Amino acid sequence: MTAFLEVDGGRLGYEVTGDGPLVVLVHGMGDSRRAYRFLIPRLVTAGYRVANLDLRGHGDSTIGWPSYTRTDTAGDILALIRLLGGPAVVVGHSFAGGSATIAAAREPELVSAVVEIGPFTRAQRTDLGGLLRNPRYRKGMLRLMGTALFRSVGLWKSYLSHAYPGAKPADFADYLSTLEGELRGPGRMAVVTKMGMSAPTDAGALLGRVSCPALVLMGTLDPDWNDPRAEADGVVAGMPAGLGRVVLIEGAGHYPHAQFPGDVATAMLQFLKERSLG
């Protein structure tokens, strides 16, 4: 059941399932909390209380916020943890991977661990050589840039299809149709554009201040980078030594939690068990 958190500037939709240590899930831009529909049951069965949050301007959350940065989202995450009672493991996908970093660095007493899935946590430079050599990377970048430039739902749908290489969830067509309906609502694609234009420099600047364990999950076929492994390694390298770990999800694109939820859950649960966080 959807609940709402009122914070300065608007209202955030979320839902809580299960009992046990708190895990907060935060999806990427242009999506909704339904992105974690396959992961949540696995975490609940493993004994976690899972809070699933809609980003500002997405899903059941309102639009009209003064800004849509990773720092803003980190504040929203921390407000939800304070409401529900922390500390929490924070799981952030893509845009929200950077937000998880910021939340952990700002209030370490509220964040026991972070899991970043395909995260945009560091400042990005377009890999011109990769664009020439790697068709997967080139197609993904062109669709992302087109979405930002034209605020096009159609281009975003095209990007999503590209970002799920190979196997797609059985409900993918219905999922995409529902998402399209939401994104065609007034002001929704403007929010996606604002988030897409928000550089992750705020998150990258705080990587060295993360003091909790961190897991970076990356699909081997993620089209958002010419070399997904190198990007994941770069995120971990920015953290204090010994805190971060990289796990690659073979055959996954930018949404491994939807393509291969069993593999993602296994990696997460092993990581949390090793650190006595469950």
N, C-alpha and C positions, 0 to 999 in steps of 0.2 A: 504494500500500500504506500502511495506517495505521501511523504511528509514535506514540510517546508521550513526552511531556515531563513529568517529575516536578517539581513545584514545591511549596512549602510549602502544605499544605492539600488537595492532590489531584493528579490526573493529567489532562493535556490531550492530546486526540487531534489529530493533524495529518497531512498528507501533503505530499510535495515532488515536483514534476514539473519537468523541463527543466533547462537549464544556462544560466548567464549571471548578470547582476546580479540580486540577490534582491528579490522582491516578496512581501510578506506580506499575505494576504487574511484579513479577519475579518468574519464575517457578523453580522447583527442578531439581537436576541433572538427567541426562539420559532422559530428556524430551525436550519439546520445548515450545514456547510461545502459541502454540495451546492448551496447557493444560487449558487455561482460556477461551476457545471458548464459553462456555455456560454462564460464569459469566459476560463477557464484555457487552453484550447487556443489561443486567439488570442494570449495573452501568451507562451506557450511558443514558438509559431511565430515570434513577433517577437524571440525570443532571450533570454527571461528565465527565471530559476529561480523557480518559484512555490511558496511555502509556504502551505497552506490550513489554517487553524486553527479548531477547534471551540471556541466559548465555554465557559466553566465551566457545567456542568450541561446541556450540549447535545451532541447527536451522540454521539461516542465519548469525550467528556470526562465525568469523574465529577461527582456531586452531593455535597452535604454540606460545601461550602465555608463558611467563617465569614461571608463577605460577597460581594456580586456587584455592585460599583460599576464605573464606568468607570475609575477609578483602579486597581482590581484588575486589570481586563482590560489596561490599559496595561502594568502590570508583567508580565503573562503574555506580551504581545507582545514586550517587551524581552528577556525570558528566552529566547524562541524565537530572536530575532535573535542574541543572544550565542551560543546553541548552534550555529546554522547559519553564523555568520560574516557580519557586516554590513559596511557599512551596508545598509539596506533601504528600499525604498519601501513605506509602510504604507497599505493600502487598508481603510477601515472603513466599514461600512454601518450607518446608523441609530444605534442605541445605540453601536456600535463606532466611529462617526465621531468621537464625543467622546473615545474611548479613543486614537484615532490622534493627536488633538491633544495629549493629555496625554503620550503617549510621546515625541512630537517635542519638546515643551517640556522634559521631564525629562532626556532623554539625546540631545541634538542630534547627537552624534557617531555615533549608531546609526541615525538616521532621515534619509535623504537627501531625502525628499519625502513628502507625505501626499496621499491622494485620499480625499475624504469623499463618500459617496453617500447622499443623503437624510439628512443627519446631524442627530442630536439632540446638539448641542454647546453650545447656549446655554440658559439658564433659560427655561422656557416659561410663557406665560400663555394661558389659554383665551380665544380671540377670540370674545366673546359676539356681537358683530355678525356675524361670519363664520358662527357657528352658525345664526343666523337667516336669513342670505341665501344661504348656500352649502350645498346639500344634500349634495354630495360630502364636504365637510369635516364636516358634522354627522353623517352616517352613520359615517364613519371614527372620529370621537371617541367616539360612543356604543358602538361595538363594542370599542374599546380600553379604555374605562372599564369596560364589562361584563366583559371578559376579566380585568382586574385585580381587580375586586370578587368575581367568582364563581369565578375560576381555571378558566374554562370552555374546554375544547378546541373545543367547537362554536362559541362566539363568536369564538374566535381564527381558526378556519377561515373563518368568515363575513367577518371583517376581511380576511384574506388575499385572498379572492375580490374584495372591494371594492378592495383596494390594487393589483390588476392590472387597471385599466380597459382596455376594448378587447381588443386581442390578448393572448392568454395563450400561454405555451409549449406546444408540442404534447404534452409529457409532464406537463402541470400536474395532471391528475387523479391519476396515479400518484404524482407528487411529493407531493401533498397527503396521499394515503393513507399513504405511508411516514412522512411527518412526523407525522401524527396518531398512528400507532402508537408513535413515539418519545415524543411528548408525554404519552401516557397512561401512561407508565412512572412508577413511584413517585417522587414528589417533583419531577417535571419541571415541571409547571405552577406549582408554588410558586416555582421558580427564575424563571420568566417574570414572575410577579407581582413578585418582589423587584427584578428589573431594571427593570420598568416603573415601580416606585415610587421608583427611585433618580434623584434630580434631577441634571441635567447641570451643576450649578453648579461642580463640580470642573473640568470641561473648560472652561467659559466663562471661569473665572478665569485660565486659562493661555493663552488665545488670543493675548494680547499678547506672550507669550514664545516663540511659534513663530518659528523663524529659517530654516526651509527652505521651498522652494516648495510651494504648496498648491493643489489643484484641488478645487472643490466641484461635484459633479454632482447635478442635481435634475430629477426628472420634472415636466413642466409640469402634470400631473394628479395629483400627489402629494396624497392626501387627508389627510395628517397636518398640513397647514397650509392656512389660508385663502388665503394668497398664497405659494406655494413660492419664487418668485423673490425676494421680500422676505426670506424666511428665509435663503436662500443668500447674498444680499448682506450680511445682518447678520453671518453667520459670517465672511465675508471682511473686513468692516469692522472686526471685532475684532482682526484680525491686523495686524502692522506693514505699513505702506504698501508696495505693490508686490509682495507675496509671493503673494497669492491671486488666483484666477481662478474665475469661475462659468461653467459650461456647462449649458444647459438641454437635456434630452432630450425632444423634442416627442412628446406623446401617451403618455408613460410615467407610471406611478404611483410607488409607493414602492419598486419593485424594477426599476429600469431595466436593471440588469445581467442580469436574467433575461428581461425583455421585449424589450429591444433591445441585446443584447450587442455587436453589430457597431458600433453608434453609440457605446456606452460605450468599447469598445476603441479606436476611432479617436480619440476625445477624449483618452483616457489616453495613448496612444502618441505622439500629436502633442505633448502637454504634456511628456512625458518626453524626447522627442527634442529639443525646443527648449531643454531644460535640460541636455542632454548626459548623461542618466541612463539610457543604454542603448546 
